[in-house]
């Protein structure tokens, strides 16, 4: 059943046309992801559906009585009530009913032996009890506690909302909205400010949610887990694709290639027809002109395909000036806290050349603070930090606090690299989609994603061989994240990155370090490998600081040996497929030969052919058994 339909929705802000012609539908219980580059109008669509913005034209149709829950990127709170009071306010009707039930119980107790009064009060009590049960009257407190625990707000439940951080406020607004259990959830970047545990909880919640969901997110792993349909907002129009984010990427590429191929073929045919028409006109004969006019009319009636357009994407790479020594970083007894709050204590770390490490952990464990201690922005309370020889250190700050708000984009980069020519700086900025007069925009007017691209431009130009990245995918759109991942995949240096982006971790990481109080637990592999080991309650592959070089070498040799065996198995499987194909072809030829009556005129030849055919059938059966065994081993 369709609960929401947008038809030819248009929206402009001044002369800027954001939505040109947006049309799509949403079914009851469907989970749709809405993606597109930053500034394409995704949040505008959400606001139009929620009734916070009005479309210039077009229609937005909804099922009668549809209850909508809308989570904006920045939630609204009064600041005066506590976290617990904010969540419990959702269940004010249940609390009133509960108070009324207690009042009726008191009245029945006081009515004594008056049967008529007891009958009337009992009827009211029975009706109200059924309504109380239907509205989760006995379970709402448990629901509140579940949200507090799932979104890690329990320790703040008695705190005034005005004292919460931006991330804590967002989590509270999300929890409050989820408790209302609407028919349609509109979620605008719901995973912002959530750590991995909270994101996993939200994914499980949405999996059990009975209503429909329309979600804007840059968390591709989240979209893969939650969504069964995707909508892409591209150049003011929406196209929908069945499947999750990964399936959408594949289908989007295929659709674009097919459209481009069809457009090129049509352009080629139009050019051919125009050349023929021009040839007939050059003959300048009455008959040839008549033919030319007739062909021109037919050509004019052809419906012209529009050239497929694609958003511009970032293309860049990280290079290094020199190599580091084998030992990149070593720490001993590293500790840091603020007052009575200890973030980490006695950390021992050993980072080697070429390591690609994702640093994860719950919010508040000190991941960003650890990076700041390593680069010298923060001073550790105790411990020693030793960088290896030849280290050129590059740092990406998720808040871009080192950018100068009063400078233009061009001056911000050029002042850091004054020996470069202006055309070289503009060329570098062009790789990050800053073109034309955009380079003269003040940094203060840029969005979070645009500031991130300026910071990445500077990081690229530095050519450092060790990169410390603090949430580098925050604020970047999908294509920019993809470009960053591609650049890091070719980077020859060492990477340590704090990130909650599981898709990003899967793309770059070869180790996952979990920061947990007094230790770092190391898991070899990417995020999926780490999650699998945790789900199986396996021990970590070792504590990061205590793993010896010999153990590392053994692990690498074991990994190479496993890769070699896997490659050999795949080659054997392919060879078996080819052998089966050759044998089947030969058997088909023998069957055709045996079906020819001429062969039976020579009994010896017929007998020999039959013998070879039966032997070949036995060989085919053996090849299939071999193929099954190889496939099972993979």
C-alpha positions in Angstrom: 0.0 0.0 0.0 1.3 3.4 -1.0 1.5 5.8 2.0 3.4 8.6 0.4 3.6 9.9 -3.2 5.5 12.9 -4.6 4.6 14.0 -8.1 6.6 16.6 -10.1 7.6 18.5 -7.0 9.6 21.7 -7.8 11.4 24.0 -5.3 13.7 27.0 -5.9 15.5 29.4 -3.5 15.8 32.7 -5.3 17.3 31.9 -8.7 18.7 28.6 -7.6 16.4 25.7 -8.7 17.0 22.9 -6.2 14.3 20.4 -7.1 13.4 20.4 -10.8 10.9 17.5 -11.0 10.9 15.1 -8.1 8.5 12.1 -8.2 8.6 8.9 -6.2 6.4 6.7 -4.0 6.9 5.0 -0.6 5.1 1.8 0.4 3.9 0.9 3.9 6.8 -0.8 5.7 9.4 0.1 3.0 12.8 1.4 4.0 14.2 3.8 1.4 17.6 5.6 1.4 17.8 9.0 -0.1 21.3 9.9 -1.5 23.0 12.6 -3.5 25.8 15.1 -3.3 25.8 17.7 -0.6 23.6 20.6 -1.4 21.5 18.6 -3.9 18.3 19.2 -1.9 17.8 16.0 0.1 17.0 17.8 3.3 14.6 20.1 1.4 12.6 17.0 0.3 12.4 15.8 3.9 11.2 19.2 5.1 8.5 19.4 2.3 7.2 15.9 3.4 7.3 17.0 7.0 5.4 20.2 6.2 8.2 22.5 7.2 8.7 23.7 3.7 6.2 24.2 0.8 6.9 23.1 -2.7 6.6 25.7 -5.5 4.6 23.3 -7.5 3.7 19.6 -7.7 1.8 17.4 -5.2 2.6 15.6 -2.0 0.0 12.9 -1.2 -0.2 11.0 2.0 -2.3 8.2 3.5 -5.1 9.7 5.6 -4.1 9.9 9.2 -0.4 9.2 8.5 1.7 9.9 11.6 5.1 11.2 10.7 8.2 11.3 12.9 10.9 13.7 11.6 14.5 13.9 12.9 16.4 16.9 11.6 20.2 17.0 11.7 19.9 19.4 14.6 17.1 18.6 17.1 15.1 21.1 19.1 14.9 20.9 22.9 13.7 23.3 25.6 16.9 22.9 27.7 14.9 23.0 31.0 13.7 19.4 31.4 15.9 16.5 32.1 16.8 13.7 29.6 14.4 11.3 31.3 11.6 13.8 31.5 12.0 14.5 27.7 11.6 10.8 26.9 8.8 10.2 29.3 6.9 13.2 27.9 6.1 11.1 24.9 3.9 8.9 27.1 2.0 11.7 28.8 -1.4 10.1 27.8 -0.4 6.8 29.4 0.8 8.6 32.6 -2.6 10.4 32.8 -4.5 7.1 32.3 -2.3 5.5 35.0 -3.2 8.3 37.4 -6.8 8.0 36.5 -6.7 4.2 37.2 -5.2 4.8 40.6 -7.9 7.3 41.3 -10.7 4.9 40.3 -9.1 2.2 42.5 -9.3 4.6 45.4 -12.9 5.5 44.6 -13.9 1.8 44.5 -12.2 1.2 47.8 -14.2 4.1 49.3 -17.5 3.1 47.8 -17.9 0.4 50.4 -20.9 -1.9 49.8 -22.8 0.3 47.3 -23.2 -2.2 44.4 -24.5 0.4 41.9 -21.5 2.6 42.5 -19.1 -0.3 42.2 -20.7 -1.4 39.0 -20.3 2.0 37.4 -16.8 2.5 38.6 -15.9 -1.1 37.6 -17.1 -0.5 34.1 -15.0 2.7 33.8 -12.0 0.9 35.2 -12.4 -2.1 32.8 -12.7 0.2 29.8 -9.7 2.3 30.8 -7.6 -0.7 31.6 -8.1 -2.1 28.1 -7.2 1.2 26.6 -4.1 1.4 28.9 -3.0 -2.0 27.8 -3.5 -1.2 24.0 -1.3 1.9 24.4 1.6 0.0 26.0 0.7 1.3 29.4 2.5 -1.5 31.2 5.6 -1.4 28.9 6.4 2.2 28.2 8.8 2.6 31.1 10.8 -0.4 29.8 10.7 1.2 26.3 12.2 4.4 27.7 15.0 2.5 29.6 15.7 0.6 26.3 16.2 3.8 24.4 18.4 5.3 27.2 20.6 2.2 27.1 20.7 1.8 23.4 21.6 5.4 22.7 24.0 5.5 25.7 22.0 8.2 27.5 21.5 6.5 30.8 24.3 8.3 32.6 22.7 11.6 31.5 19.1 10.8 32.4 19.0 13.3 35.3 20.9 16.1 33.4 19.1 19.1 32.0 19.0 19.0 28.2 20.5 22.5 28.0 23.8 21.1 29.4 24.1 18.3 26.7 26.6 18.4 23.9 25.4 18.7 20.3 25.9 14.9 19.8 24.0 14.1 23.0 21.1 16.4 22.0 20.9 14.7 18.6 20.8 11.2 20.2 18.1 12.4 22.6 15.9 13.8 19.8 16.3 10.5 18.0 15.3 8.5 21.0 12.2 10.8 21.7 11.1 10.4 18.1 11.5 6.6 18.0 9.4 6.3 21.1 6.4 8.0 19.4 6.3 5.0 17.0 5.1 6.9 13.9 3.9 5.3 10.7 6.7 7.0 8.7 10.1 7.9 10.0 12.0 10.7 8.3 15.6 10.5 9.4 18.2 13.1 8.3 21.7 11.8 9.1 20.5 9.7 12.1 24.0 8.2 12.7 25.8 11.5 13.1 27.3 11.6 16.6 26.5 8.0 17.3 29.3 5.5 18.1 29.4 2.0 16.6 27.4 0.4 19.5 24.6 3.0 19.2 24.5 2.6 15.4 24.2 -1.2 15.7 21.3 -0.6 18.2 19.6 1.7 15.8 19.9 -0.8 12.9 18.3 -3.5 15.1 15.5 -1.1 16.1 14.7 -0.2 12.5 14.8 -3.9 11.5 12.0 -4.5 14.0 10.1 -1.3 13.2 6.8 -1.9 11.5 6.4 1.4 9.7 8.1 3.0 6.7 11.4 4.7 6.8 12.9 7.4 4.5 16.5 8.1 5.5 19.2 10.5 4.4 22.7 9.1 5.4 26.3 9.2 4.3 26.8 6.0 6.3 26.9 3.4 3.4 27.2 0.5 5.8 24.1 1.6 7.6 22.2 2.0 4.3 23.3 -1.5 3.3 22.0 -2.9 6.6 18.7 -1.0 6.7 17.4 -0.1 3.2 15.7 -2.3 0.6 15.3 0.6 -1.9 17.4 3.6 -2.8 16.5 7.0 -4.3 19.2 9.2 -5.9 18.7 12.9 -6.1 20.7 14.0 -9.2 20.6 17.4 -10.8 17.1 18.1 -9.4 15.5 14.8 -10.3 15.0 11.5 -8.4 15.6 8.0 -9.7 14.8 5.0 -7.6 16.6 1.6 -7.5 15.6 -1.7 -5.8 18.1 -3.1 -3.4 20.5 -1.7 -0.8 23.3 0.8 -1.3 25.8 -1.6 -2.8 23.2 -2.9 -5.3 22.2 0.6 -6.1 25.9 1.5 -7.0 26.0 -1.4 -9.4 22.7 -0.7 -11.0 23.4 3.1 -11.2 26.6 2.4 -13.2 24.8 0.0 -15.5 21.9 2.5 -16.1 24.3 5.4 -16.8 26.4 3.3 -19.2 23.3 2.0 -21.1 21.9 5.6 -21.4 25.2 7.0 -22.6 25.5 4.1 -25.1 22.0 4.8 -26.4 22.6 8.5 -26.7 25.9 8.0 -28.6 24.2 5.6 -31.0 21.4 8.0 -31.6 23.8 10.9 -32.1 25.7 8.8 -34.6 22.5 8.0 -36.5 21.4 11.6 -36.5 24.8 12.7 -37.9 24.5 10.0 -40.6 21.0 11.1 -41.6 22.0 14.7 -41.6 24.9 13.9 -43.9 22.6 12.0 -46.3 20.1 15.0 -46.3 23.0 17.4 -47.0 24.1 15.2 -49.9 20.7 15.1 -51.5 20.4 18.9 -51.1 23.8 19.3 -52.9 22.4 17.5 -55.9 20.0 20.5 -56.2 17.5 18.5 -58.3 13.7 18.6 -57.7 13.6 14.9 -56.8 16.6 15.0 -54.6 15.3 18.1 -52.7 11.9 16.4 -52.3 13.7 13.3 -50.8 15.9 15.5 -48.6 12.8 17.3 -47.2 11.0 14.0 -46.6 14.0 12.7 -44.7 14.3 15.9 -42.7 10.7 15.6 -41.6 11.2 12.1 -40.4 14.4 13.1 -38.6 12.6 16.1 -36.9 9.9 13.6 -35.6 12.5 11.5 -33.8 12.4 11.9 -30.1 15.9 13.1 -29.1 17.5 11.4 -26.1 19.0 13.7 -23.5 22.7 13.3 -22.8 23.0 11.5 -19.5 24.6 13.8 -16.9 26.6 12.8 -13.9 27.7 14.9 -10.9 31.4 15.9 -10.9 33.5 13.8 -8.6 36.8 14.3 -6.9 39.9 12.7 -8.3 43.2 12.9 -6.4 45.9 10.8 -4.8 48.2 11.0 -1.8 52.0 10.9 -2.5 55.0 10.9 -0.2 58.3 12.7 -0.4 60.4 10.0 1.3 60.2 6.6 3.1 60.1 6.2 6.8 62.1 3.7 8.9 60.5 0.3 9.8 59.4 1.6 13.3 57.1 4.6 12.8 55.7 5.2 16.3 56.3 3.8 19.8 54.7 4.9 23.1 55.2 3.8 26.7 52.9 4.5 29.7 50.8 7.1 27.8 48.1 8.5 30.0 45.6 11.4 29.7 42.6 12.6 31.7 40.7 15.8 32.6 40.3 16.2 36.3 38.8 13.1 37.8 37.9 11.7 34.4 40.7 9.4 33.1 40.4 8.7 29.3 43.3 6.2 29.0 46.2 5.1 31.1 49.5 3.3 30.5 49.0 2.8 26.8 51.7 1.0 24.9 51.7 1.3 21.1 54.0 0.2 18.3 53.2 1.3 14.7 55.2 -0.1 11.9 55.8 1.2 8.3 52.9 0.5 6.1 50.4 -0.2 8.9 46.8 0.8 8.0 45.0 1.1 11.4 41.4 2.0 12.2 41.1 3.3 15.8 37.6 2.7 17.2 35.9 2.7 20.6 32.9 4.0 22.4 32.3 7.8 22.6 34.3 9.4 25.3 37.2 6.8 25.4 39.6 9.5 24.1 40.3 8.5 20.5 40.6 12.0 19.1 42.5 13.1 22.3 45.0 10.3 21.7 45.6 11.6 18.1 46.0 15.1 19.5 48.6 13.9 22.0 50.5 12.1 19.3 50.8 15.3 17.1 51.5 17.5 20.1 48.3 19.6 20.3 47.5 18.0 23.7 50.1 17.2 26.3 49.8 13.7 27.9 49.7 13.5 31.6 52.4 10.8 31.6 54.3 8.6 29.2 56.7 8.8 26.3 56.0 9.3 22.6 58.8 8.4 20.1 58.4 8.9 16.4 60.7 7.0 14.1 63.2 8.2 11.5 62.0 10.0 8.4 58.5 10.6 9.6 56.6 13.4 7.9 53.3 13.7 9.9 50.0 14.8 8.3 46.9 15.4 10.4 43.3 15.8 9.4 41.1 17.5 12.0 37.4 16.6 11.8 36.5 20.1 12.9 38.9 21.9 10.5 39.8 24.2 13.3 43.1 25.2 11.6 41.3 26.8 8.6 41.3 30.6 8.7 37.6 31.7 8.4 38.5 35.2 7.2 40.5 34.0 4.2 39.3 33.0 0.7 39.6 29.4 -0.4 42.5 30.3 -2.7 44.4 32.3 0.0 43.9 29.6 2.6 45.7 27.1 0.5 48.2 29.4 -1.2 49.4 30.9 2.1 50.3 27.4 3.3 52.2 26.7 0.0 53.6 30.1 -1.0 56.2 28.6 -3.4 53.5 27.3 -5.7 52.2 29.3 -8.6 48.6 30.4 -8.5 47.7 28.2 -11.4 49.1 25.2 -9.5 47.1 26.0 -6.4 43.9 26.5 -8.5 44.7 23.2 -10.3 44.9 21.4 -6.9 41.6 23.0 -5.7 40.1 22.0 -9.0 40.7 18.4 -8.2 38.4 19.0 -5.2 35.7 20.7 -7.3 36.6 24.3 -6.5 36.5 26.0 -9.9 36.0 29.5 -11.3 35.0 32.2 -8.8 34.4 29.5 -6.1 38.1 29.8 -5.1 37.4 33.4 -4.0 34.6 32.4 -1.6 35.5 33.1 2.1 36.1 30.0 4.1 33.5 31.2 6.6 30.7 30.7 4.0 31.6 27.1 3.2 29.6 24.1 4.3 31.2 21.3 6.5 31.8 19.2 3.4 33.4 22.0 1.5 35.7 22.8 4.4 36.6 19.2 4.5 37.6 19.3 0.9 39.8 22.4 1.5 41.6 20.5 4.4 42.1 17.4 2.1 43.6 19.7 -0.6 46.2 20.9 1.9 46.8 17.4 3.2 47.4 16.1 -0.4 49.9 18.9 -1.2 51.9 18.2 1.9 53.0 14.8 0.7 53.4 13.4 4.2 54.3 9.7 4.7 52.3 9.2 7.9 48.6 10.2 8.1 46.6 10.7 11.3 43.0 11.1 10.3 40.2 12.1 12.7 36.8 11.1 11.3 37.9 12.1 7.7 34.6 11.1 6.1 32.4 13.3 8.3 30.5 15.9 6.2 31.8 14.4 2.9 29.2 13.2 0.4 29.2 9.7 -1.0 31.3 10.4 -4.1 33.9 12.4 -2.1 34.2 9.5 0.4 34.7 7.1 -2.5 37.5 9.3 -3.9 39.2 9.5 -0.5 39.1 5.7 -0.1 40.6 5.3 -3.6 43.4 7.8 -2.8 44.2 6.0 0.5 44.2 2.6 -1.2 47.2 3.7 -3.4 48.9 5.6 -0.5 52.4 4.0 0.2 52.7 5.3 3.7 51.2 4.6 7.1 47.7 5.4 8.2 46.0 5.7 11.6 42.4 6.8 11.4 39.7 7.4 13.9 36.4 6.6 12.3 32.8 5.4 12.9 32.3 4.9 9.1 32.4 1.1 8.8 32.3 1.1 5.0 35.4 3.4 5.1 37.1 1.1 7.6 36.4 -1.9 5.3 38.0 -0.1 2.4 41.3 1.0 3.9 42.1 -0.8 7.2 44.2 -3.9 7.7 44.1 -3.7 11.4 41.3 -2.6 13.9 42.5 -1.1 17.2 39.8 -0.9 19.9 40.6 1.7 22.5 39.3 0.5 25.8 40.5 2.2 29.0 44.0 0.9 29.8 44.7 -1.0 26.6 44.4 -1.2 22.9 43.0 -4.5 21.6 44.2 -5.4 18.1 42.2 -7.3 15.5 43.7 -8.2 12.1 41.7 -7.4 9.1 39.0 -4.8 8.3 35.7 -4.0 10.2 33.9 -7.0 9.0 36.7 -9.3 10.2 36.6 -7.5 13.6 32.8 -7.8 13.9 32.9 -11.5 13.0 35.5 -12.2 15.7 33.5 -10.2 18.3 30.2 -12.0 17.4 32.0 -15.3 17.9 33.4 -14.1 21.2 36.9 -14.7 19.9 39.9 -13.1 21.6 41.6 -10.3 19.8 44.5 -11.2 17.6 46.8 -9.6 20.2 47.4 -6.5 22.1 48.8 -3.9 19.6 51.9 -3.0 21.7 52.9 -6.5 22.5 52.9 -8.1 19.1 56.5 -8.8 18.1 58.0 -8.3 14.7 58.4 -12.1 14.3 54.7 -12.6 15.0 53.9 -9.9 12.4 56.1 -11.6 9.8 54.5 -15.0 10.5 51.1 -13.5 10.1 52.1 -11.9 6.8 53.6 -15.2 5.6 50.4 -17.1 6.7 48.3 -14.5 4.9 50.3 -14.8 1.7 50.2 -18.6 1.9 46.4 -18.5 2.3 46.1 -16.1 -0.7 48.3 -18.4 -2.8 46.2 -21.5 -2.0 43.0 -19.6 -2.7 44.4 -18.4 -6.1 45.5 -22.0 -7.0 42.0 -23.3 -6.1 40.3 -20.7 -8.2 42.6 -21.5 -11.1 41.9 -25.2 -10.7 38.1 -24.5 -10.6 38.4 -22.5 -13.9 40.4 -25.3 -15.5 37.8 -27.8 -14.5 35.1 -25.6 -16.0 37.0 -25.4 -19.3 37.6 -29.2 -19.3 33.9 -29.8 -18.8 33.0 -27.4 -21.6 35.5 -29.2 -24.0 34.2 -32.6 -23.0 30.6 -31.6 -23.4 31.3 -30.2 -26.8 33.1 -33.4 -27.9 30.2 -35.5 -26.6 27.7 -33.5 -28.6 29.8 -34.1 -31.7 29.8 -37.8 -31.0 26.1 -37.9 -30.4 25.6 -36.2 -33.8 27.9 -38.8 -35.4 26.1 -41.7 -33.8 22.7 -40.3 -35.0 23.9 -40.5 -38.6 22.7 -43.8 -40.2 25.8 -44.0 -42.3 28.0 -44.8 -39.4 26.1 -48.0 -38.7 27.0 -49.4 -42.1 30.5 -49.9 -40.6 29.9 -52.0 -37.4 33.6 -51.7 -36.3 33.5 -47.9 -36.6 30.2 -47.7 -34.8 31.4 -49.9 -32.0 34.6 -47.8 -31.6 32.7 -44.6 -31.6 30.2 -45.9 -29.0 33.1 -47.1 -26.8 34.7 -43.7 -26.9 31.4 -42.0 -26.3 30.7 -44.0 -23.1 34.3 -43.4 -21.9 33.8 -39.7 -22.5 30.5 -39.7 -20.5 32.4 -41.4 -17.6 35.1 -38.7 -17.9 32.5 -35.9 -17.8 31.0 -37.4 -14.7 34.4 -37.5 -13.1 35.1 -33.9 -14.0 31.8 -32.8 -12.5 32.7 -34.6 -9.2 36.1 -32.8 -9.3 34.4 -29.5 -9.9 31.9 -30.0 -7.0 34.9 -30.8 -4.7 36.8 -27.7 -5.7 33.7 -25.5 -5.4 33.0 -26.9 -1.9 36.6 -26.2 -0.8 36.2 -22.5 -1.7 
